[in-house]
Amino acid sequence: MIETINIERSIPKEQFHCSQTELLKLSRLNIFIGQNNSGKSRLIRSLFNNDLHIKDSTKVVQQITESIDTFNAFYDELLTKYKIVKWNNQHPPDFWKMPPFEYLVENNTNVFSDLDKLIGDRENLDFGASVNFGDQGMRHWAGKITQDFRIAAGEIKKVRSKFKLDLKHYTHHRMYIPVLRGLRPIQGHKEPYISRTRSDYFPNLVDQNRQEIFTGLDLYEKLRKLLLGSNPERQKVKDFEQFLSESFFQNKEVSIVPRDGRDVVFVSIDGEERPIFELGDGIQSIIILTYPLFFNSDQERLVFIEEPEHFLHPGMQRLLISTLLKPKFSKFQYFITTHSNHFLELMQEYDNISLYRVSRIHKKKISEVDHLLSPDSSLLDLIGVNNASVLVSNCTIWVEGITDRLYLRKYLEVYLKEKKPASTLKEDFNYAFVEYSGSNITHWSFDEENSEEAITAKKIANRIFLVADADFDATGEIPDFKKKRFEKLKKSLDKNFYRLPCREIENTLTKEIIEKVICHKEGIELSDLKSKPGVSNTFEKSNIGEWIEKKYKDLKRKYKNESTLYDKVNFAHLAISEINEITDLSPSAIHLCEQAVAFIEAHNSKNNS
């Protein structure tokens, strides 16, 4: 993966004039965002079109560096052992040491031809004719030294041979997907989009074999050739259809057919087949963006994409990015331009995305490219996004606090895996959690009418499923003031209000999970955990921390904290690490999942339309 590109040495100023000399801290996915005419498209087109002066962390580069280091270590030993003082009566002893590989990358126009020359010079060196020995008695060893020296130089050559001979500055295979793309051929024209793209942007394309432009117009012919080809080629098409089904279409059956006598692809989703021009532009876009990646996933590529968000609804944009970052496509490094604020959200979820702001300094007629550690409000202003225009998850689940969120997230994961294995519901896409901090629920109004004292929740999120603790008191009853609060919430939210049948979320744990957590905290085996006689196994209405201290003998740790559990967050992390199967969930946990999933599904039924 490329980590740094020297812009100044890689791109002619007439193509892209930048105030920075280097593009730093590149990741697997690199997002360039900015206003129109800021230069972001010119930047990635220039990166696609030119040999790059880079710093690279691939294994081969590491091996070359290591082989040079090994050679130089051998060289130092040789100087000491044979008391070499000069070369040809003029050069110092270290004259034939190899320069660091990084020096070659930064200071040569053709890294590997220069490296080949350095290796060749050392392989052809004759110690008998070239060396001044400090001890002339060492001269009879000249033949042996020459042989060892050539072997050491040959080790570098072996590693270098892993590169093809015509490589310049690691000229990777590259793929460019322009904005001018589509799946509907233009009659009477062969590849007009590619011709136009080359004519406008790349009239002097350096290496067409290594620099592919994909517009989608030739997909019909590509698929036709594969389906008429060998069994492995036909299987590859089936694999691509399965990939589309699993990644984007909720496991619905997908097939792509280049019908004979028609020049467009037909696509069938869940048994309904239509020509591509009768399907949504978003589906066409997904196929265009993923086809060339899927069919080249076994090869390293630098992939340049102009505005991949075109025609994609926000949820599909998120799915696209998460798909690009899957291990299947780990050999790709992406450079994309965008105006989409939804891509910015993903910075919080992935650590292999880098974000760059591109801006134009018109007075100087140059561009600035700034690496940003995280998105901020200034970026939304830059691309003209108002708070009211930012789409959010399709619905929200409101919970009292962090442990409620941790438990319910885990419960849903296990429940969906067992009960709905085909489900593609995802947090922060199909639904999101909101923590309202227990008694602070009174600060919110869930009615349609505005309240002067409370915040109107539906102005922030209009699809709400609210979960509340029952908060039984010491007598096992719900206090009157809370009953009134629950009645009001039920009236406002109806079936989307869910009161737990127990004191709080921790009381939905099974006794078995609680005991495993206790053993972990106490540092004992389960067989060593002993119960006290006469204490009930029922704890739905109890302070769970108090119940634990009453129930079990010889506890060294604290579990009760006033009216709740001591160190709740740590307890939650330990508990969810033990929850892996549906049998680990209590009946109350399963019922909560059933209600939550029904709510989520009701608000995601048209997610992929």
Steps between C-alpha positions, in 0.01 A plus 500: 500500500625845409543721806641821348505647148738781406260722302769742388710226339208291372266752336593775250382840621302559182285201597460577872674782683498438874638695795598174675792288382371171644175314545544354847340228714324317221275209601317225319217738417588863432215749469550838333226749573458862401296753311452490125814606309720451806725262307414166661413330169810638331704363791381139477514505119861618524580226751349247260690632199854552633784290641491553874787584732383319809581343831365147502458238773463191280685183592726518195626847587566384854693203362714720275580724795588198715717346226694827461547519878628140501739578216637807678549307823698237305699782337597649837621159618702459182676837544603411854596138437715565192629843600384676183611866504432628146349418164715572192737707712242780527159400635431460875432154645118535503486604133316183390238498776143508372305825552175467700204400284300799627774726362455340157124554511530865589789596275474306174272524200509126438544315826546146374728563204729688738475215750586249224810703410617512861458125535674432167801716593547296816457165329774589251747632756846331502663529841839393369525800270306762697591462866777661705557264796642645819666162550642370171488151642125516451529533121500124443141504629386731217333221299299376800399856590386568143287185498335578838442860395321395181282253692398775745415739214305218333274471804380856440449411135276205593265727695510772236400243235155478660430831326435507128776657293300799375392625843566865579431626850277200573269562205203305633215376289235770520131527431303819441119514515387842370176685564417428136384142551196284426372160389298607194712497181460788255394364162748547219787572736757266651619604845417872462543563873854361503589687180366824646675445833834428333464793265412747776713382789765254382610579143849373584415202718828358627418128493159380384577143609547613858250786501147377445200728454167334579171669410263202498403527134681179408345296781263325257790368292710412805217293653413340169859390450520356853168312476605348168840411639639229724331361808723708736404814304130420525542428870662842547180665374294291742733601781454866408121459507525340845726783616242760389224306672679478833653848498220719370170318450423328832585153365237519227590294195682712241585407142656707221438387143627645168204392286573395145381758249489779756789734574414556866530285808185358662496482879279276710448575869294253701352353180401828336704552182526833321735664252751719677338820368177413686679463832607780731817691419626406846506129410688581179749702702564218748568255215736742321699576816536143622535295180860601413603465864349154544657366181846636590495433874801268478723779362643809666337817370490871566134585442389856416125570510325827423201564729387141572192633683321584172143359501551319832274558796690572827465149638630351177794742509599363841460142375721577201784635714480214749509258204806666347681452831421128531796259517406372152622831357803536726736531201337827394585851616232756416509868412153650467350845458166578660247761605323252728475581869403137563852382423622728779304302759704189420815665635367421848464129422814407304864564577615441140341811345686826442322826429640791300352845449580649160461876466592751233707813561382700201740791538799266479327261256600200711321240712551397861461140616464467878493168684227506767503278806119502514205675336376825652218747438719707269495213250120499497511872432754438224269264313184698581335257743258642756412306814144458373621326183710229669315169485532268800427137573156376408390475863631539854491289815504714814656341808580631846879476494815339371446158657149482352655567159776243550261225608235566238760522223632156602152355544405612149819358350434156651125508433538595133771240442272224635149609411559699181825377341414665166450841659730784391392748769793718604548745784550864391339416169164331563485620860702696758505525878428816700580520872259720695650460851216356706306771681602752232221350292283770658696757296352355184153523351382219274175666399453674167424827675784733594576544868659807651665296776602181318698423185282364221661162429332447164667811360828312546393141428151416379520119526560419864494175698550589866613248763460586870596322821208405726698626802315292760549631853598295805141372535496372141264772379539777244483843667191704414691785335664252265170334421369838385813555290462158338131564427589824325773331294262218406240753385757684286688204354242222524657163410837669448534551876646196673519477879728224617325236711782524750681760710768590238681356200745300718202303633445357150823300535475129572620366833763298312653807335502689830684214667764492223562873550530455876755221453700717264503791746579272796767304312342162580360199315124465463509188717645710784213751500267407786147625569360590838199298614153655494567770237263493203624448144249762386647849468287680236383766747814511715797730513726261309814600692325450834361163384849379401646589841212325677503194274867398490756415769849636560497778239806725502370757252237770544177458299241727662503874441207673670199412285683333214802291400853611584733560200218435252698563182778253582240246610321550166814444295571177687140383462472563126829316441324189634186542286544313172190289436125552525504262798703763686203739485224507760132498392475871584806576283352304209166679530679836497683396182175387335339837559808699398554300179134533402534878539826515301362283219187712475713805426740329261267311270595721203865536587632373169241649270 
